[in-house]
Amino acid sequence: MAVTGEAGWFYVSWDGWTDLDLIRAQLDGGADPNSGVRIFEKPLHVAAERGSPEVVAELAMRVDDVDAEHQGCTALWVSVFEGRPDNARALVSAGADPWRLMMDGWSPGRLSLAGPTPGLFPMPSPEIGLSEAEAAAMTEARRLITALGDFHYDGLSMACVADINAAEATARLEATPADGIDVERLYEAWWNVPDAELIVGITDVPGGCVITQPWGYTPSTPGVVKRVSPGTVCYSMYSNPKGGNSGRITRDDASEFWDSLGIHGISPDAPAERILAAHLYHGHPLAFCCAGAGLRLADARPIIGPPDIWRRLPERDYWV
């Protein structure tokens, strides 16, 4: 039975947005087509992200404005960001404008040019296309994501540091050689290895170095990233098996957080280059960190090991 009013959307699960009969029942029962959904507020935005083209088309017929914005973007923009071209086509058929400017100049149409379906919308003029810098960023993103490949990284943390090598990182961290460690035991049962959280791998890569710990969070802590970032930039992250990905961008000791690169974490006033990076590396946080620091990895070895060198950090509170 449909539940009326805003509460009607509360009982629709994320998977429910593909169920046309369910959505029609909620609408016919009085659920507001224009608002009332958690997080995104607007049902059409949620359907653009999670739903089927049929659900998107149904909602698009019932809303007051198919190009209504929430958090700085339209439902069409959401569908492009999330890589849902069928939903995007349904929205355009309902009258959505692919070239409406938003998100610091990234219209849905321009954003699509940087994705896997650049021909999704007819271009009104060549001048709207990507700049040389944006096209280069897109090319590097595709190369880097392919080079790293797919692998399990829950529990892993890393820091990508620009413009310094492993020797300089070792010096800044006041680390010492981790002689005599049982690497196999660390990978298989690190919790049984004394001071395992103080052991990190460091690898030189084009553009800088990668500090990694496949079993823990240490390279992502403030005590590490602030020591390696003076005069440069460090992109770090920890993939918490219980809480998802979290990260820091640290420039010359000053840190800011980045989210999991999802649509819900993009600020309406984010700069154009940050929006492009979030789109290019959506679902690829490790590649995002590498690219942010300008590291040009040829494969995933610097991240998953074995690293060039193992180092032991001095005992200190790395959360300070």
Secondary structure by P-SEA (a helix, b strand, c coil): cccccccccccccccccccaaaaaaaaaacccccccccccccaaaaaaccccaaaaaaaaacccccccccccccaaaaaaaaccaaaaaaaaaacccccccccccccaaaaaaacccccccccccccccccaaaaaaaaaaaaaaaaacccccccbbbbbbccccaaaaaaaaccccccccaaaaaacccccccccccbbbbbbcccbbbbbbccccccccaaaaaaacccbbbbbbbbcccccbbbbbccccbbbbbcccccccccccccaaaaaaaaaacccaaaaaaaaacccccccccccccccbbbbbccccccc
